[in-house]
Amino acid sequence: MRPKHQSRSLDRKSERGNVLAYTVLSALFLFLAVGLGVDLSHFYLAKTELQNSADAAALAGASALTLPDDQKITTAVNRAINTMNLNKYNFDNRTYAAVMDTTAQRALVSFAINLDGPYISEADAVADPRDIRFVRVFTPSVPVSVFFASPLLGSSRNLDAKAVAGLSIPGNVRFCPAPLSAVQCDPADAACAFATEFQGTCPTAGIQSYPDPDHPGQTITCDPTKQFCRGCKYTIRYSGGNGPSPGNYDGLDCGGLLRDNLAAYNDCRCGNLTEGDNVSIDTKTGVNAGPVAGGLNVRFDIYGNGLKQRDWESMPPDTNIYQGTSTTSQGVTTWTGLSYADYQAGTPTAPPTSGATGVANRRVLVIPIINNTEFTNGKTTVKIASLGAFFMQSQADNNNGTVRVEYVGPNVNGIVGGDPTGGVATNVVTPVLYK
């Protein structure tokens, strides 16, 4: 008979190696758990990259929805696809074009009148673009590598993302405009008309007609001899001391020099305004066309009338200062100008030559539109009829403040978004990411 201590010793000898086996198994499961965590984190980051691409593409597509009907759908798809392919995924390692060519990617962009759909193809939207307000973008389904958990998940997993963007709800935001006011005919003043030199040159002759972006299914009609009509080009002139008439523009009294206020960037000199507000017009003596042109022309990298190039940061030029070819007659120089469509397309283009860093859309002036009947009996305060955007085709004339502009329209894209809970009316919309 063995002593008890010898028996226990022999039993323990038979258990040798068990701890090693448990350790190996535990390490294996720990490795798989850590690897699965790493792969899941990788998927999360890759999905975030895909979602960022989809969001940017949808917003880029929605930015085209305020264009004329014959342009907006194709332009929206082009912008969405181009923007998406500026991005990469899988830690900036892979391109979408390597998975799906850009022609096939166009099928990933669809359109709708309502946020919840139904969404239709590019071809169907081109056939009937009138009330389109939303664009949906999918990224291509792309393979994302699995590093550690391939025994469980395989060598790769396919991921994609989608986003929907559209025009914000108009009618309830305020905006800080440029310190000018454009004067048009009061609809109640039947006898009113722009002087001949101020009447608009439009894509078609006579009364203009285009869809109302704020009221789906309705049409806007506009007389370019009495109103500023979208897509029409106007030669407007500073009213000076004679008082504004339809087709002129007038300065706003925003608590400082009109020249400096016009030149300023990202500096709300006039406060936040909307239609129906009363504003003070600039009645100071000594204000003339020279300072007006000086303030406007910094957008073309032209600094004068007391403004210096050292003011680039607070008074920058536009990124594109192209204004066509010039002609001089009797000491007055004019330019052929640049259309807003060409400006948006980025061709032709001319960057600032002085070394300044330009700011996009500086040539777009968002200003109040005032009815002519407001300027009566020496009034110094007038009521805003609406807000509108005017694109400067070329620089302003120093002699008389004349500036050639294209009226972009009441829906000013990329300026400020709508607040559905607001109660103040205005007519400014912007692309908004919905989901």
C-alpha positions as CSV (number, residue, x, y, z in Angstrom):
1,M,0.0,0.0,0.0
2,R,1.3,3.4,-1.1
3,P,1.6,6.3,1.2
4,K,-1.1,9.0,0.5
5,H,1.5,11.6,-0.5
6,Q,2.9,9.3,-3.2
7,S,-0.5,8.6,-4.6
8,R,-1.3,12.3,-5.0
9,S,2.0,12.9,-6.7
10,L,1.4,10.2,-9.2
11,D,-2.1,11.6,-10.0
12,R,-0.7,15.1,-10.6
13,K,1.9,13.6,-13.1
14,S,-1.0,12.3,-15.2
15,E,-2.3,16.0,-15.5
16,R,0.9,17.4,-17.0
17,G,0.3,19.5,-20.2
18,N,-3.3,20.5,-19.4
19,V,-2.4,24.0,-18.4
20,L,-0.5,24.5,-21.7
21,A,-3.5,23.3,-23.7
22,Y,-5.8,25.7,-21.9
23,T,-3.3,28.5,-22.4
24,V,-3.0,27.8,-26.1
25,L,-6.8,27.7,-26.6
26,S,-7.3,30.8,-24.6
27,A,-4.7,32.7,-26.6
28,L,-6.3,31.5,-29.8
29,F,-9.7,32.8,-28.8
30,L,-8.2,36.0,-27.5
31,F,-6.4,36.5,-30.8
32,L,-9.6,35.9,-32.7
33,A,-11.5,38.3,-30.5
34,V,-8.9,41.0,-30.9
35,G,-8.7,40.4,-34.6
36,L,-12.5,40.5,-34.9
37,G,-12.4,43.8,-33.1
38,V,-9.8,45.2,-35.4
39,D,-11.7,44.1,-38.5
40,L,-15.0,45.6,-37.1
41,S,-13.2,48.9,-36.5
42,H,-11.8,48.7,-40.0
43,F,-15.3,48.2,-41.4
44,Y,-16.6,51.1,-39.3
45,L,-14.0,53.5,-40.6
46,A,-14.5,52.2,-44.2
47,K,-18.2,52.7,-43.9
48,T,-17.6,56.2,-42.6
49,E,-15.5,57.0,-45.6
50,L,-18.2,55.6,-47.9
51,Q,-20.9,57.7,-46.1
52,N,-18.8,60.8,-46.4
53,S,-18.4,60.2,-50.1
54,A,-22.2,59.7,-50.5
55,D,-23.0,62.8,-48.4
56,A,-20.7,65.0,-50.4
57,A,-22.0,63.6,-53.7
58,A,-25.6,64.1,-52.8
59,L,-25.0,67.7,-51.7
60,A,-23.0,68.4,-54.9
61,G,-25.9,67.0,-56.9
62,A,-28.5,69.0,-55.1
63,S,-26.5,72.2,-55.7
64,A,-27.6,72.0,-59.4
65,L,-31.3,71.8,-58.7
66,T,-31.8,75.6,-58.9
67,L,-30.5,75.7,-62.4
68,P,-32.9,76.0,-65.4
69,D,-34.8,72.8,-66.1
70,D,-32.9,72.0,-69.3
71,Q,-29.6,71.9,-67.3
72,K,-30.2,70.9,-63.8
73,I,-30.6,67.1,-64.0
74,T,-27.6,66.3,-66.1
75,T,-25.5,68.9,-64.2
76,A,-26.6,67.3,-60.9
77,V,-25.5,63.8,-62.0
78,N,-22.2,65.2,-63.3
79,R,-21.5,67.0,-60.0
80,A,-22.5,64.1,-57.9
81,I,-20.3,61.6,-59.8
82,N,-17.3,64.0,-60.0
83,T,-17.5,64.8,-56.3
84,M,-17.8,61.1,-55.3
85,N,-14.7,60.2,-57.3
86,L,-12.7,62.9,-55.6
87,N,-12.9,60.7,-52.5
88,K,-11.4,57.3,-51.8
89,Y,-12.2,54.5,-49.4
90,N,-10.3,51.8,-47.4
91,F,-8.0,54.3,-45.8
92,D,-7.6,56.4,-49.0
93,N,-6.3,53.3,-50.8
94,R,-9.0,52.5,-53.3
95,T,-10.9,54.5,-56.0
96,Y,-14.6,54.0,-56.9
97,A,-13.7,54.0,-60.6
98,A,-11.6,50.9,-60.0
99,V,-14.8,49.1,-59.0
100,M,-17.3,50.7,-61.3
101,D,-16.6,53.1,-64.2
102,T,-18.0,56.6,-64.1
103,T,-20.5,56.0,-66.9
104,A,-22.0,53.1,-65.0
105,Q,-22.0,55.1,-61.8
106,R,-24.6,57.5,-63.2
107,A,-27.2,54.8,-62.5
108,L,-26.5,55.3,-58.8
109,V,-28.0,58.8,-58.9
110,S,-31.7,59.2,-58.8
111,F,-34.2,62.0,-58.3
112,A,-37.6,62.7,-56.6
113,I,-40.2,65.4,-56.1
114,N,-40.8,64.4,-52.5
115,L,-38.2,63.3,-49.9
116,D,-39.8,59.9,-49.5
117,G,-39.9,59.3,-53.3
118,P,-40.6,57.6,-55.6
119,Y,-37.1,58.1,-56.9
120,I,-36.6,58.0,-60.7
121,S,-33.6,57.6,-63.0
122,E,-31.6,60.4,-64.7
123,A,-33.4,59.7,-68.0
124,D,-36.9,60.0,-66.5
125,A,-35.9,63.1,-64.6
126,V,-34.5,64.8,-67.7
127,A,-37.8,64.0,-69.4
128,D,-39.8,65.9,-66.7
129,P,-37.5,67.9,-64.5
130,R,-39.9,70.7,-63.4
131,D,-40.6,69.8,-59.8
132,I,-37.5,67.8,-58.9
133,R,-36.2,68.8,-55.5
134,F,-34.3,65.8,-54.1
135,V,-31.3,63.7,-55.3
136,R,-30.3,60.3,-53.9
137,V,-26.8,58.9,-54.4
138,F,-25.5,55.4,-53.7
139,T,-21.8,54.6,-53.7
140,P,-20.7,51.5,-55.6
141,S,-20.6,48.3,-53.5
142,V,-17.0,47.9,-52.7
143,P,-14.9,45.1,-51.2
144,V,-13.3,45.9,-47.9
145,S,-10.5,43.5,-46.8
146,V,-10.7,41.3,-43.7
147,F,-7.4,41.0,-42.0
148,F,-7.7,38.8,-38.9
149,A,-11.2,37.3,-38.9
150,S,-11.2,35.8,-42.4
151,P,-12.0,32.3,-41.0
152,L,-15.3,33.7,-39.8
153,L,-16.0,36.5,-42.3
154,G,-14.1,35.5,-45.4
155,S,-11.4,37.5,-47.2
156,S,-13.5,40.6,-47.8
157,R,-17.0,42.1,-47.2
158,N,-18.9,44.4,-49.5
159,L,-20.0,47.7,-48.2
160,D,-21.9,50.7,-49.7
161,A,-23.6,53.9,-48.5
162,K,-26.4,56.2,-49.6
163,A,-27.4,59.8,-49.0
164,V,-30.3,62.0,-49.9
165,A,-30.0,65.8,-50.3
166,G,-32.4,68.4,-51.6
167,L,-33.3,72.0,-51.6
168,S,-34.1,73.5,-48.2
169,I,-37.5,74.8,-47.4
170,P,-37.7,78.4,-48.5
171,G,-39.6,81.0,-46.6
172,N,-38.2,81.4,-43.1
173,V,-34.6,82.5,-42.8
174,R,-32.7,85.8,-42.8
175,F,-29.6,86.8,-44.7
176,C,-27.0,89.5,-44.6
177,P,-27.0,91.1,-48.1
178,A,-24.5,93.3,-49.9
179,P,-25.2,97.0,-49.1
180,L,-27.0,97.7,-52.4
181,S,-30.7,97.7,-53.5
182,A,-31.9,96.9,-57.0
183,V,-34.9,98.9,-58.1
184,Q,-37.7,97.3,-60.1
185,C,-41.2,98.2,-61.0
186,D,-44.0,97.8,-58.4
187,P,-46.5,95.3,-59.8
188,A,-49.2,97.8,-58.9
189,D,-47.6,100.5,-61.1
190,A,-48.9,99.5,-64.5
191,A,-47.2,102.4,-66.3
192,C,-43.7,101.6,-64.9
193,A,-41.0,100.3,-67.2
194,F,-37.2,100.2,-67.1
195,A,-35.4,102.8,-69.3
196,T,-34.4,101.2,-72.6
197,E,-30.7,100.9,-71.6
198,F,-31.7,99.0,-68.4
199,Q,-34.0,96.4,-70.0
200,G,-32.8,92.9,-69.8
201,T,-31.4,90.7,-72.6
202,C,-32.9,87.2,-72.1
203,P,-32.5,83.7,-73.5
204,T,-35.8,84.1,-75.3
205,A,-37.7,87.2,-76.5
206,G,-40.6,88.7,-74.7
207,I,-42.1,87.5,-71.4
208,Q,-40.0,84.9,-69.7
209,S,-41.6,81.7,-68.3
210,Y,-40.0,79.1,-66.0
211,P,-41.0,76.8,-63.2
212,D,-41.5,78.2,-59.7
213,P,-39.0,76.4,-57.5
214,D,-40.9,77.3,-54.4
215,H,-44.3,76.0,-55.6
216,P,-44.1,72.8,-57.5
217,G,-46.3,72.6,-60.6
218,Q,-46.6,76.4,-60.9
219,T,-45.0,78.7,-63.4
220,I,-43.4,82.1,-63.0
221,T,-43.9,84.7,-65.7
222,C,-41.5,87.6,-65.8
223,D,-41.3,90.8,-67.9
224,P,-37.7,91.8,-68.3
225,T,-38.6,95.3,-69.1
226,K,-40.2,95.8,-65.7
227,Q,-38.6,93.1,-63.4
228,F,-35.3,91.3,-62.9
229,C,-35.9,87.9,-64.6
230,R,-33.8,84.8,-64.0
231,G,-31.2,84.2,-66.6
232,C,-31.5,87.7,-68.1
233,K,-28.6,90.1,-68.4
234,Y,-28.9,93.7,-67.3
235,T,-26.8,96.8,-67.4
236,I,-27.6,98.6,-64.1
237,R,-26.3,101.9,-62.9
238,Y,-25.7,103.5,-59.5
239,S,-28.5,106.1,-59.1
240,G,-26.2,108.8,-57.6
241,G,-27.8,112.0,-56.3
242,N,-30.7,112.0,-58.8
243,G,-32.7,109.3,-57.0
244,P,-33.2,105.8,-58.2
245,S,-35.4,104.7,-61.0
246,P,-36.3,101.2,-62.2
247,G,-33.2,99.5,-63.5
248,N,-30.9,101.5,-61.2
249,Y,-29.3,100.3,-58.0
250,D,-29.0,102.3,-54.8
251,G,-26.7,102.1,-51.8
252,L,-27.9,101.0,-48.3
253,D,-26.8,102.9,-45.2
254,C,-25.2,100.2,-43.2
255,G,-23.4,102.3,-40.7
256,G,-20.2,102.9,-42.6
257,L,-18.6,103.9,-45.9
258,L,-20.4,102.4,-48.8
259,R,-17.1,101.6,-50.6
260,D,-15.8,99.6,-47.6
261,N,-19.1,97.9,-47.0
262,L,-19.2,96.8,-50.6
263,A,-15.7,95.5,-50.5
264,A,-16.0,93.7,-47.2
265,Y,-16.1,89.9,-47.1
266,N,-17.9,87.8,-44.4
267,D,-18.7,91.0,-42.4
268,C,-22.4,91.6,-41.8
269,R,-22.5,95.3,-42.2
270,C,-26.3,95.4,-43.0
271,G,-27.5,92.9,-40.4
272,N,-29.8,90.0,-41.2
273,L,-32.6,91.0,-43.5
274,T,-35.6,89.5,-45.2
275,E,-38.5,90.6,-47.4
276,G,-40.8,93.0,-45.7
277,D,-38.1,94.5,-43.6
278,N,-37.4,98.3,-43.7
279,V,-33.9,99.4,-44.6
280,S,-32.2,102.8,-44.7
281,I,-30.9,103.9,-48.0
282,D,-27.6,105.8,-48.3
283,T,-28.3,109.5,-48.6
284,K,-24.9,110.8,-47.5
285,T,-23.5,113.5,-49.7
286,G,-20.2,112.9,-51.5
287,V,-21.1,109.2,-52.4
288,N,-20.6,108.7,-56.1
289,A,-19.9,106.1,-58.7
290,G,-16.2,105.9,-58.0
291,P,-16.4,104.6,-54.5
292,V,-19.2,102.2,-55.5
293,A,-17.1,100.8,-58.4
294,G,-14.1,100.7,-56.1
295,G,-15.9,98.6,-53.5
296,L,-17.4,96.2,-56.1
297,N,-14.2,95.7,-58.2
298,V,-12.1,94.1,-55.4
299,R,-13.8,91.0,-56.7
300,F,-11.8,91.3,-59.9
301,D,-8.5,91.8,-58.0
302,I,-8.7,95.6,-58.6
303,Y,-7.9,97.7,-55.6
304,G,-8.2,101.4,-55.7
305,N,-10.2,104.3,-54.4
306,G,-8.3,104.1,-51.1
307,L,-8.4,100.3,-50.9
308,K,-5.0,98.5,-50.8
309,Q,-3.9,95.0,-51.7
310,R,-3.0,94.5,-48.1
311,D,-6.8,94.2,-47.6
312,W,-6.9,90.9,-49.3
313,E,-7.9,89.0,-46.2
314,S,-10.9,91.1,-45.4
315,M,-11.7,92.1,-49.0
316,P,-10.6,89.2,-51.2
317,P,-11.1,88.8,-54.9
318,D,-13.1,86.0,-56.5
319,T,-11.3,82.8,-57.5
320,N,-12.2,83.5,-61.1
321,I,-11.7,87.1,-62.3
322,Y,-12.2,86.4,-66.0
323,Q,-14.4,89.0,-67.7
324,G,-13.8,88.4,-71.4
325,T,-12.1,90.7,-73.9
326,S,-12.1,94.5,-73.5
327,T,-13.0,97.3,-75.9
328,T,-12.2,101.0,-75.3
329,S,-14.2,103.7,-77.0
330,Q,-14.0,107.4,-76.1
331,G,-12.0,106.6,-73.0
332,V,-14.6,104.1,-71.7
333,T,-13.6,100.4,-71.5
334,T,-16.1,97.6,-71.6
335,W,-15.7,93.8,-71.5
336,T,-17.6,91.0,-73.2
337,G,-18.3,89.5,-69.8
338,L,-18.7,86.0,-68.4
339,S,-22.0,84.2,-68.0
340,Y,-23.1,82.6,-64.8
341,A,-23.3,79.2,-66.4
342,D,-19.7,79.4,-67.6
343,Y,-18.6,80.7,-64.2
344,Q,-20.2,77.6,-62.5
345,A,-18.6,75.3,-65.1
346,G,-15.2,76.9,-64.3
347,T,-14.4,77.8,-67.9
348,P,-13.1,80.1,-69.1
349,T,-11.2,81.1,-65.9
350,A,-8.6,83.5,-64.8
351,P,-7.2,83.4,-61.3
352,P,-6.2,86.5,-59.3
353,T,-2.9,87.8,-60.7
354,S,-1.7,89.6,-57.6
355,G,-1.1,86.6,-55.5
356,A,-4.3,87.0,-53.5
357,T,-6.2,83.9,-52.4
358,G,-9.6,84.2,-54.0
359,V,-13.0,83.3,-52.6
360,A,-15.6,81.5,-54.7
361,N,-18.9,83.3,-55.4
362,R,-17.6,86.8,-54.5
363,R,-19.0,87.9,-57.9
364,V,-22.5,86.9,-56.8
365,L,-24.2,89.8,-55.0
366,V,-27.2,88.9,-52.9
367,I,-29.1,92.2,-52.5
368,P,-32.6,93.4,-51.6
369,I,-34.9,94.3,-54.5
370,I,-37.0,97.4,-53.8
371,N,-40.1,98.5,-55.7
372,N,-39.8,101.9,-57.4
373,T,-42.8,103.3,-55.4
374,E,-40.8,103.1,-52.2
375,F,-38.5,105.9,-53.4
376,T,-41.0,108.8,-53.1
377,N,-41.1,112.1,-51.3
378,G,-37.5,112.0,-50.1
379,K,-37.9,108.8,-48.1
380,T,-34.8,107.5,-46.4
381,T,-36.2,104.2,-45.4
382,V,-37.6,101.7,-47.9
383,K,-39.3,98.2,-47.7
384,I,-37.6,95.1,-49.1
385,A,-39.8,93.4,-51.7
386,S,-37.5,90.3,-52.1
387,L,-34.0,89.1,-52.0
388,G,-32.2,88.3,-55.2
389,A,-28.7,87.3,-56.5
390,F,-26.9,89.2,-59.3
391,F,-23.8,87.8,-60.9
392,M,-21.2,90.4,-62.0
393,Q,-20.3,89.6,-65.6
394,S,-17.5,92.2,-65.5
395,Q,-16.1,94.9,-63.4
396,A,-18.0,98.1,-62.6
397,D,-17.3,101.4,-64.5
398,N,-15.5,104.0,-62.3
399,N,-17.1,106.8,-64.2
400,N,-20.8,106.1,-63.7
401,G,-21.0,103.0,-61.6
402,T,-22.4,100.9,-64.4
403,V,-22.1,97.2,-63.9
404,R,-23.2,94.4,-66.2
405,V,-25.0,91.6,-64.2
406,E,-26.9,88.4,-64.8
407,Y,-29.9,87.9,-62.5
408,V,-29.4,84.5,-61.0
409,G,-32.8,84.4,-59.4
410,P,-34.6,84.5,-56.1
411,N,-33.5,81.1,-54.9
412,V,-29.9,81.8,-54.0
413,N,-28.0,78.5,-54.0
414,G,-25.4,77.8,-51.4
415,I,-26.0,80.9,-49.3
416,V,-28.1,80.0,-46.3
417,G,-30.5,77.1,-45.4
418,G,-34.1,77.1,-44.4
419,D,-35.4,76.5,-40.9
420,P,-38.8,74.6,-41.1
421,T,-39.7,75.9,-37.7
422,G,-39.1,79.5,-38.5
423,G,-41.8,82.1,-39.0
424,V,-40.1,84.8,-41.1
425,A,-40.5,84.8,-44.9
426,T,-37.7,85.0,-47.4
427,N,-36.9,83.3,-50.6
428,V,-33.4,81.9,-50.1
429,V,-32.7,78.1,-50.3
430,T,-29.6,75.9,-50.2
431,P,-28.8,72.2,-50.6
432,V,-29.5,70.3,-47.4
433,L,-28.5,66.8,-46.4
434,Y,-31.6,65.0,-45.3
435,K,-30.6,61.3,-44.8
